[in-house]
Amino acid sequence: MSNGIAKRQRTKGSSASVLQSLAESENTTMKWQDSPEGLSPDWIFSNNSNVHVCNDRKWFTELTTFPSTALGPLASQGVPVSGVGVVNLPVKRSPDSRGPDAHHVLRLTDVLYMPSSVCNIVGSPIFEIAAQVSLGATENSMGGMNDASGKPVAYFSPHSERNCLRLSGPPVGPRLGPSKFKPDTAYWLTIKWPASERARWEAHGQQTKADTEKHQWVGEQPYTTEEKQWLKKHYGGEFKFLMAYELSIYNEEDRAEGRAIMRTLARDDDSTDDNDEDDEMEAADEEEDEEDEEDSDLEGHLADYHFNEEELDWIKKHYGNSANFMISYGFKFYDDQDCAAARGLVKDFLRE
């Protein structure tokens, strides 16, 4: 088929401005290194709480304003909630672990932002990622958390009277501030989020998703299975398609622009009859799994050029590829500043 669309010039209304807007919205939360006073330090396991709670906005990697109410120790006592979001919590796996394998990230979702809380709470939803939780004092811990396979993912600090998670310190984790707990004071650390409020939050999320998709630029939307098949048929895949239009698969803006171009081409392509299309769809279905694996492997190495050979060897040994390494520590592989921070972290590990 004819390549009837020239590479369009970027304008203020192109994907660049869209991605900039997204970046600005993501930057509403502070990064760890931007908080010299330290983050709220106490993350307490509370089996009787049906939700996670965080009292420090700087912990959130994603946060949506959502006024709500949770229930404290007294059923009639309403505790105000300012929002709901995601926290990537860096923790030590076990007191005996050393090196990069000693660290892990607990990704907590639907975390209530509750500034009035005396501490942060890890509630019963933690069992979705840490199926086994043991409590009991030893010389080096007050218990720990294991995943479904029995591998340690976190443990409780022996220096706390409560079941407080042992966090990773700098440079893996953030600098921590002082505890809000007062000595010789009893605390009842249980929070319940009513089912009615959780349902309201879920409905809000569904509406937000629908609104986002409605107003989303065509290039931002990920490829569908049918579109991947179209690329495979006409160009051999996304990589070769982008090369044909002088775009780079290593640049997220270029990839978004490529998706927009592809959709225009596919919409105008009426050269294939129904019978041929059915035969080709059957062949494409057989190749789909292989294509997805190729795409996944390629995307896993998008940030490789930020690291030298020694650093890449270390990353491959411990994490498989650069994207896995960066995602595990909350970095974005398409953000140059995050890539620089990730490389600094690798250097720190190599010096250990």
C-alpha positions in Angstrom: 0.0 0.0 0.0 1.1 3.6 -0.5 2.6 5.6 2.3 0.2 8.5 1.6 0.9 10.5 4.8 4.0 12.6 5.3 5.6 12.9 8.7 3.7 15.8 10.2 5.4 18.7 11.9 5.0 18.9 15.7 3.0 21.8 16.9 1.8 23.1 20.3 -1.3 21.0 19.8 0.6 17.8 19.0 1.5 14.9 21.3 4.3 17.0 22.9 1.8 19.3 24.5 -0.4 16.4 25.6 2.6 14.6 27.2 3.6 17.8 28.9 0.2 18.2 30.4 0.3 14.6 31.7 3.8 15.3 33.2 2.5 18.4 34.9 -0.5 16.5 36.4 1.8 13.7 37.6 4.1 16.2 39.3 1.5 17.2 41.8 3.2 14.9 44.3 6.7 15.6 45.5 9.6 13.2 44.9 11.4 11.7 47.8 14.6 13.7 47.2 12.6 16.9 47.2 11.6 16.5 50.9 14.6 17.5 53.1 12.5 17.3 56.2 11.8 13.6 55.6 8.6 11.5 55.1 6.2 10.1 57.7 8.1 7.1 59.1 5.6 4.8 60.7 3.9 2.1 58.6 1.9 0.0 61.0 0.3 -3.4 60.1 -3.3 -3.4 61.2 -5.1 -6.7 60.4 -8.4 -5.2 61.6 -8.3 -2.3 59.2 -10.0 -3.0 55.8 -8.0 -0.3 54.0 -4.5 1.3 53.7 -4.0 4.8 55.2 -1.3 7.4 54.6 -0.9 10.7 56.5 1.8 12.2 54.3 1.1 13.4 50.8 4.7 13.1 49.7 4.4 9.3 49.8 1.9 9.2 47.0 3.0 8.5 43.4 -0.7 8.9 42.3 -3.3 10.8 44.3 -6.9 11.7 43.4 -8.8 14.3 45.4 -11.8 12.4 46.8 -13.5 13.7 50.0 -14.7 10.8 52.0 -15.1 9.5 55.6 -13.7 6.5 57.3 -14.5 5.1 60.7 -12.1 5.2 63.6 -12.0 3.2 66.8 -15.5 4.4 67.8 -18.2 3.4 65.2 -19.8 6.8 65.4 -16.6 8.7 64.9 -16.0 9.9 61.3 -12.4 10.5 60.2 -12.1 12.8 57.2 -10.4 11.5 54.1 -8.9 14.0 51.6 -8.1 11.6 48.7 -7.3 8.1 47.4 -4.1 7.1 45.6 -1.1 4.8 45.2 2.0 4.4 47.3 5.1 2.5 46.3 6.6 1.6 49.6 10.3 0.6 49.7 11.0 -2.0 52.3 13.7 -4.4 53.5 12.9 -8.1 52.8 14.4 -9.6 55.9 17.0 -8.6 58.6 19.5 -11.0 57.0 19.3 -9.8 53.4 22.1 -7.8 51.8 22.7 -6.0 48.5 20.0 -5.2 46.0 18.0 -8.3 46.7 17.5 -7.1 50.2 15.1 -4.4 49.0 11.5 -4.7 47.8 8.6 -2.4 46.8 5.1 -2.9 48.2 2.7 -1.3 45.7 -0.3 -0.2 47.8 -3.4 0.8 45.9 -6.6 2.6 47.0 -4.7 4.2 49.9 -6.7 6.7 51.8 -5.0 10.1 52.3 -5.8 11.0 55.9 -3.6 13.9 57.2 -5.1 13.6 60.7 -3.9 10.0 61.2 -1.1 9.6 63.8 0.6 7.1 61.5 0.4 5.2 58.2 -1.6 2.0 58.2 -1.1 -1.2 56.2 -4.5 -2.9 56.3 -5.9 -6.3 55.4 -5.6 -5.7 51.6 -1.9 -6.4 52.0 -2.8 -10.1 51.9 -3.3 -9.7 48.1 0.5 -9.3 47.7 1.8 -10.8 51.0 -0.2 -13.9 51.6 1.6 -14.9 54.7 2.1 -12.6 57.7 3.8 -13.8 60.9 4.0 -12.0 64.2 6.4 -12.8 66.9 9.5 -11.2 68.5 13.0 -12.5 67.6 16.4 -10.9 68.1 16.2 -9.0 64.7 12.5 -8.6 64.0 9.0 -8.6 65.3 7.7 -10.8 62.4 7.5 -10.6 58.7 5.6 -10.9 55.4 6.0 -13.5 52.7 4.4 -13.8 49.3 2.4 -16.8 48.2 5.5 -18.8 47.3 7.0 -18.2 50.8 9.6 -15.6 49.7 10.1 -12.7 52.2 8.8 -9.4 51.0 9.0 -7.3 54.2 9.6 -7.5 58.0 8.7 -5.6 61.1 11.3 -3.6 62.9 12.5 -4.9 66.2 12.9 -1.3 67.4 9.2 -0.6 67.5 6.6 -1.5 70.1 4.1 -1.9 67.2 4.1 -3.9 64.0 6.0 -1.3 62.1 7.5 -2.2 58.7 11.2 -1.8 58.3 11.7 0.6 55.4 14.6 0.9 53.0 16.8 3.9 53.8 18.5 6.3 51.3 19.4 6.0 48.5 16.9 3.2 47.8 14.2 4.7 50.1 13.5 8.3 51.3 14.8 10.2 54.3 12.4 9.7 57.1 11.1 12.4 59.5 10.2 12.0 63.2 7.4 9.8 64.5 4.1 11.3 65.6 3.7 8.7 68.3 4.0 10.1 71.9 5.7 8.0 74.6 3.5 6.3 77.2 0.4 6.9 75.1 -2.0 4.1 74.0 -3.2 4.1 70.4 -6.0 2.1 68.8 -4.9 1.8 65.2 -7.9 0.5 63.4 -9.6 2.2 60.4 -12.7 1.0 58.5 -13.7 2.3 55.2 -17.5 1.8 54.7 -18.6 -0.3 51.7 -20.8 2.6 50.6 -17.7 4.9 50.4 -15.6 2.3 48.6 -18.4 1.8 46.0 -18.6 5.5 45.5 -14.8 5.6 44.9 -15.1 2.7 42.4 -17.9 4.5 40.5 -15.8 7.7 40.5 -12.9 5.8 38.9 -15.1 4.3 36.2 -16.5 7.7 35.3 -13.0 9.2 35.3 -11.8 6.5 32.9 -14.7 7.0 30.6 -14.1 10.8 30.6 -10.4 10.4 29.9 -10.9 8.0 27.0 -13.5 10.3 25.6 -11.2 13.3 25.5 -8.0 11.4 24.9 -5.9 12.2 21.8 -6.0 9.3 19.4 -2.2 8.8 19.7 -2.3 8.3 23.4 -4.6 5.2 23.2 -2.6 1.9 23.2 -2.8 -0.4 20.2 -5.6 -2.9 20.1 -5.0 -6.5 19.0 -6.5 -5.7 15.6 -4.2 -2.7 15.1 -1.1 -4.8 16.0 -2.2 -7.3 13.4 -2.5 -4.5 10.8 1.0 -3.3 11.6 2.3 -6.8 11.3 0.6 -7.3 8.0 1.7 -4.1 6.3 5.0 -3.2 8.0 6.2 -6.2 10.0 5.5 -4.5 13.3 5.6 -1.2 15.1 9.4 -0.8 15.0 9.6 -1.0 11.2 6.5 1.2 10.9 8.0 4.0 12.9 11.3 3.8 11.0 9.3 4.3 7.8 8.1 7.6 9.1 11.4 8.6 10.7 10.1 8.1 14.2 11.8 6.3 17.1 10.4 3.5 19.2 12.7 4.7 22.0 10.7 8.0 22.2 7.3 8.0 23.8 6.2 11.1 21.9 7.2 9.5 18.6 5.4 6.3 19.4 2.2 8.3 20.2 2.6 10.1 16.9 3.0 6.8 15.1 -0.2 5.5 16.6 -2.1 8.5 15.3 -0.6 8.0 11.8 -1.3 4.3 11.8 -5.0 4.9 12.7 -5.4 7.3 9.8 -3.8 4.9 7.4 -5.9 2.0 8.7 -9.1 4.0 8.4 -8.4 4.8 4.7 -7.3 1.3 3.8 -10.1 -0.5 2.0 -8.0 -2.7 -0.3 -8.5 -6.0 1.5 -11.7 -8.0 0.7 -13.6 -9.9 3.5 -12.4 -13.4 2.5 -8.7 -12.4 2.5 -9.2 -10.6 5.8 -10.6 -13.7 7.5 -7.7 -15.8 6.3 -5.1 -13.2 7.4 -6.8 -12.7 10.8 -6.4 -16.5 11.5 -2.7 -16.3 10.6 -2.3 -13.2 12.7 -3.9 -14.8 15.7 -1.3 -17.5 15.6 1.5 -14.9 15.5 0.0 -12.6 18.2 1.6 -14.3 21.2 5.0 -14.2 19.5 4.6 -10.5 18.6 3.5 -9.6 22.1 6.6 -11.3 23.5 8.8 -9.4 21.0 7.2 -6.1 21.9 7.6 -6.8 25.6 11.2 -7.7 25.2 12.0 -4.6 23.2 10.2 -2.3 25.6 12.1 -3.9 28.5 15.4 -2.4 27.0 14.2 1.1 26.1 16.3 2.7 28.8 19.5 0.7 28.2 21.4 3.6 26.6 21.4 5.4 29.9 23.7 2.7 31.4 27.2 1.5 30.7 28.1 -2.2 30.0 29.0 -3.0 33.6 25.7 -1.5 34.9 23.6 -3.3 32.3 25.3 -6.6 33.2 24.4 -6.0 36.9 20.8 -5.0 35.9 20.4 -8.1 33.7 21.6 -10.3 36.6 19.3 -8.9 39.2 16.3 -7.6 37.3 16.3 -9.0 33.8 16.2 -5.6 32.0 16.4 -1.9 32.5 12.7 -1.3 32.5 12.0 -3.9 35.2 14.7 -2.3 37.4 13.3 1.2 37.0 9.7 0.2 37.5 10.6 -1.7 40.7 11.8 1.6 42.2 9.1 3.8 40.9 11.1 5.4 38.0 9.7 6.1 34.5 12.0 4.7 31.8 11.0 7.5 29.4 11.9 10.3 31.9 15.5 11.5 31.6 15.7 12.7 35.2 14.3 9.4 36.5 16.8 7.5 34.3 19.7 9.6 35.7 18.5 8.8 39.3 18.2 5.1 38.4 21.8 5.1 37.1 23.0 6.7 40.3 21.2 4.0 42.3 22.9 1.2 40.2 26.3 2.9 40.9 25.5 2.9 44.6 24.7 -0.9 44.5 27.9 -1.6 42.5 30.0 0.1 45.2 28.5 -2.0 48.0 
